[in-house]
Amino acid sequence: MLLAIDTSAGSSVAVVDFERGVLAESSVFDTRRHAEVIGPLIADALAAADIEVDELSVVAAGMGPGPFTGLRVGIAAARVFAIGAGKPVVNLVSHDAIAYRAFREGHRGPLLVVTDARRRELFWTRYEGADEAGLPLRTAGPGLAKPDELPHPGIERLDAASVSAASLGLLAEQMWHHKRAFEPAEALYLRSPDVTPSAGPKRVTG
């Protein structure tokens, strides 16, 4: 059983079990209030699942792609919760959760997953299909592009407004069960944050 957290597009938290499926999911689709809502969402999901923290085996974190501020809130929350609970963290590409759900629901063949990157840009990831275990086969990306410069125009495109932590958790359980490798602990911001350190005091001329 695991706790899954994703804030790459909105904020979503879920409790998922390999045998029993999704036990609870709490989400807020506001893309600017991640820090305010992530704590209550974790508490709500655990309460709705009616489990104790000790019953969890792992914490799954969505690593993006996503805008800098929102994405880092979810990753930090997953890591801090895991430290407090004494549980390991596994990292997943958030777009993989979207593709995993699409393939589970019957999509066949190549797929381009697209999410909003703000600043009139889009995040994208290309998938060839699903493997024998139903896990998405990522063949390109994640990447960042202007809407009129998206690659792979010849394949079906799936625009997603949010990432479900339930799908992320189900994917993590399947990957764990089939002994597949998880992602490195590196957030997929794909561009520099809006705020950067100062280069030093400015010269003042009279």
N, C-alpha and C positions, 0 to 999 in steps of 0.2 A: 504494500500500500504506500502511496506517495502523495505529497503535496506538490502541485504544479502552479507556477507563477509566471505570468507573461504580461508585460506592460509595453510591448512594442507598438500597439495600436489600441488605445484604451487600456483598462486594467482588468485582469481576469485571474481568479484563483480557483483551483479545483482540488478535490480529494478523489483519487482514482485507485482502484484495486484491480489487479490483473484478472481475478476470477469474477468479481462482482461488477466490474465496470465503473461508471461514474457514480460516486456516492453523493457528491455535492459540487456545485459550481456557483460562484458569486462573481458578478461582473459589473463594471461601470464603464460605459463607452465614451465618456468625456476624455478627450485626449490631452487635457491640461491640468488635471487634478490628481495625478498619480500619487504624489506624496501624501495627500490628504486622505485618500480612500484605501490605500493598500493594506494598512493595519486592520481596519474594520473588515475588509474583504477576507483576510486570512482568518480572523476570528469567526466570521459568519460561516465560512466554508467548513471549518472544523466543528462548529456547533451543529450545523445542518447534517453533517456526516455522523455526528454523535460518536466521535472517537477521541481518544487521548493522544497527545503528541507522541508518547512512547510507542504507540502502535504503528507509526510511520516508519518506513525503512529508508526513505531517501527523499530529497527535495529536487524537483526538476525546474530548471530555469530557462526561460526563453531568452536567447541571446540576440534577437533581432533578425533581420535589419529593422531599425527603428530610429526615430529622432533621439538625440543625445539625452536630453533631460529626462524624458519619460522612461526610456529604456533602462537607464542606470538605476532608477528608483526600484524597479522590479528585480534587477540583478542583485542590488544591495540588500533588498528585503529577503530574497531567497538565501543569500549567504549568511546574513545575520541570524535568520531563523534557524538555519541548519547548524550554525555554531552553538546557539542556545540549546537546541534540541539534541546535539551530539550526533547529527546525521550527515551523511555525505551529500554532495551536490552533483547532479549530472546536468550537462549543458546541451541544449538543442537549438537548431535554427528554427526561428518562429515560423517561417514560411513552410517548413517541412510539416508542421502541424496542420496547416491549411491544406496542403497537398494530400496528406494522409487521410484527412476527412473526405476530400473529394474522391479519392480512389476507393475508400470504404463505401461511399454512397453510389458507386457504380461507374465513375468516369474511367474511360479506357484511352490509352495512348498519351501522346505528349501534352504537356500543360504548362502554361506560363502563369505563375502566381504573381499578382501585382498588389502592392499596398501603397498608401499615401506617404510620401516622404516630406511633405510640406515644401514650401518655397517653389511651388509649381514643378516639383519633381516626383518621380515614382521609384519605389524599390521593386525589383523584379528577381525572380528565380525560375529557371527552366527545369522541368522534370520530363524524363523520357517515359515514365510509367511507374508501375509498382513491381517489386520483386515477388518471389514465391511466397513470402511471408506477409505481403501486403504493405511493405514499407516503401516509401517513395524513393525513386532513383533520381537524385539531383545531378544534372549534367552541366549546368552553367549557372553562375551567380552564387550568392546574391550580388546584385549590381544596382547601380543608381543611374537613372536616365531621365531626360526630358520626355514628356508624353509623346511628342512626335518623333522621338529617337529610340523608342523601345525596340530591343532586338527580337528576333524570332517572330516576325509578323505572321508567319504562315501557320502557327499552331493555336489551339484554343486558349483563350485568355480568361483567367479567373481573377476578377477584382474583388478584394476582400476589405471590408471596412474595419474588421477586428480580428483578433486571434483568440480562439477559445482555449483556455487553460485545460479544459476537459480533453480536447483533442491532443494538446501537448502532452498531457499526462498519459493518455492511452498510448500515444506513440512511444513515450519513454518506457512504459511497461512492456510493450512489444519488443523494443530494442534490447531491454534488459533480458527478457526471456530468450531472445534469439542470439544473445551474446554479441550484439553489434556495438561498434565503437561510438562513443558520444563525442561531442564537439569540444574543442579546446575552450578554456575559460577566458575567452576574448570576445568582448562585445562587438557586434557588427553595426557600428555607427555609420560607416562608409563615407563620412565626411567630418570635417572638424567641427567642434562645438561653436555656438554663436559667441560665447564669452571666452576670451583668451587672456593669459597672464599679461600684465603690463610690461612694456619694454623698458620701464624706468620713468623717472620724472621728465616732463616736457621742458624744453628750454623756453625761458620767458625772455622776450626781447622788448626793449623799451622804444 
